[in-house]
Amino acid sequence: MIRLISWLPAVLLAFALAGCNDEANPKSRSSKPRSSLTPDQRDAEILGREIFDLVDRAIDYRGSHMGRPAANLPLMGVESLTSVTVRRVVNVQREPVVTVAFRQTGGREIVSCRGDPQILEDHSLHGRFTIMCTANTGAQRPIEVGESPEP
């Protein structure tokens, strides 16, 4: 029995280390390096991360308040202004639509983006999601953000 106990920690350690293989873990895959992204994609990625977090919080709020959506960001415990962005939430048929815009738009290709709860489902299924973004020219177009697809 003592022999069994003496090699058991070594076996457990080996299994633990085998589970730390980066290639086996899909979450360890990073998206493209920031330098390889186009300026509009880089701006959309920044806004997309904030939109995703805020939509997730808005859905959480609605779920914990008997289906009643948050009327504004402070009700969710979130500031509407950061040092870089302005954030807004509106409810369309009890579904939150979050808009995030850069406060300083000089030098930005994309000035604002918006997203709804569909991005949560898209992200959980594909690792990426599409948000509607407004360029500095005023043109609107969908941009896909999130983890890069496998090559």
Residue, then its C-alpha position, 0 to 999 in steps of 0.5 A: m500500500i505504501r508503494l502505491i501511495s509513493w508513486l501516486p503523486a507522480v502519476l497525478l502530476a504527469f496527468a496535470l502536465a499533460g492537460c496543460n498542452d496549449e494546442a489541446n486548449p482552444k481558449s489558448r489560441s490567440s487572435k491575430p497579432r494586433s499589428s496584422l489587423t487593419p485600422d478599421q478591424r483594430d478599432a472594431e475589435i476594441l469596441g466589440r469587446e466592450i459591446f460583448d461585455l455590456v450585452d452580457r451584463a444587460i442579459d444578466y440584469r434582465g434574467s435576475h430582475m424577472g424579465r425587466p430590462a435595465a433602462n440605463l447603464p448605471l442600473m447595471g452598475v456600469e458607467s456610461l463614460t470611460s476615458v476612451t469610450v461613450r456607452r449607451v443601451v436601449n431596449v428594443q422589444r425588451e432586447p438590449v442594443v448596446t452602442v459604444a463610440f470612441r470619445q476622440t474620433g481623430g485618427r479612427e477608421i471606425v467611430s462607433c459600433r452596436g450589437d444585440p444579444q445575437i452576438l452572445e449566441d454567435h460567439s458561443l457557437h463560432g468564437r466570432f460575432t458580427i457588429m454593425c459599425t459606423a466609419n468616420t465617413g458615416a457609412q455603416r457596415p457589419i464587421e466580424v470581430g472576436e477570435s480568428p478562425e483556424p487556418 
